[in-house]
Amino acid sequence: MKQKSSFFCKQCGYETAKWMGKCPGCDEWNTFIEETTSKAQDSREKQGFITLKSDHPVTLDEISLDATPRYETKISELDRTLGGGLVPGSLILFGGDPGIGKSTLILQTLDHLALNQVSVLYVTGEESKEQIKLRAERLGVKSNLTIVAENSLDRILKHVEKLKPQVLVIDSIQTVYLPHLESAPGSISQVRESAAKLLYYSKTTGTTTMLIGHVTKEGAIAGPRILEHMVDAVLYFEGENTGQFRILRTIKNRYGSTNEIGVFEMTTKGLIEVTNPSQHFLKEKSEHSIGSCVTVAMEGTRPILTEIQALVSSSQLANPRRTAIGLDHNRVSLIVAVLEKMTGINLYNQDIYVNVVGGLKLNEPSCDLAILMSLVSSYKNLPLPGHMVAVGEIGLTGEMRSVNFFEPRISEAKKLGYQKMVCPKKPKLQNIFNDIELLRYKSIETLIDQLF
């Protein structure tokens, strides 16, 4: 075998013989890294790769879904993000910061599956079997899981072919390597080829495979971006390591909707489901607090009430600070500009800080109105009623616009005892919300004049 040096793109895995500034595959700049590879004389089948078997063409009516039921994990928040459970033959990627709780959630999931007569195999390349045993005792694992400490993919697949598990976990994909590749474990070629081999194995045998992936300092899953394209679902664990809550977010899912989230609470005995996130995010909110407003955000199909806080204070700096946590910084700047233009409130000499309580990240425009009301409340030093929520988008001309899924948002606010909702004039609603008062406005000028 001859050794050669090649350059790989970290984003898409594009290979070239020389370094290039811009990748022709994904048009990203400065993403090529050099790796030493071996030019194999044998074909991929001789190297041990499993290839998909050829099949005859069929029509949609001839395809039956009865033979592939999902494996329910019995963890409702995880099943929600997966679209109803684990699909046989699927390849799922779990990502998240170090210490966020990925291995803890996986171990709890395997425990529930094993108790429901689903055969599982936990492959660890980072920890010893004794460390897994200690974690299992701390979490109160009741089932007798099968664990193997191995990082050679060829030997892993020999164990898998012998045990034939229905669910396979690789912790983590960055520690697994193929012996015939010269590069080190965790390199682009190792991660790509190892994931490809596991993908082919899952599709040909129907084994559900879950991969745990490391995260780079930029917050992206380590390895080539092609890894995210290869798998069927990408789940990302969010939350501060020192915080109480963890959010499992669906980034990609071929078997369900994206943008679904599952909320967990980290305790000494592992992760506990938070079935009513709205109540948890608002349990410490005071009744009449200045600079605070509650909104109803949609995460997939789930409405969640969350608190937005703002602090407006006089600045001694030439360029006042603008800080947004959990919100798009540009969107907050836009709302500040509209507020100054349409109402005459001068914020050019004020430091502005906006935060979403609980660690949620809100990306939809329905929270515009809550941001504006919290800013005005802090600026005028006047509290908003504690039983009020605000939902609506704000346009550049100061008009209030309607948002999607309006009725589920109202129902969620009613469920938690809120009596008033500030919202746009449109859309028209069915007469089923008699026990909650809808304060409907057309522009922010009339809103501020009447509320403040």
PyMOL commands that set and color helices and strands:
alter all, ss='L'
color gray80, all
select helices_A, chain A and resi 60-62+76-82+102-115+129-139+153-163+173-175+188-205+226-230+277-282+329-343+365-380+406-415+444-451
alter helices_A, ss='H'
color red, helices_A
select strands_A, chain A and resi 2-9+15-16+32-39+91-96+120-124+147-149+167-171+208-213+233-238+245-253+261-267+270-273+292-299+302-314+322-325+350-356+388-390+393-394+400-401+420-424+437-441
alter strands_A, ss='S'
color yellow, strands_A
deselect
rebuild
show_as cartoon
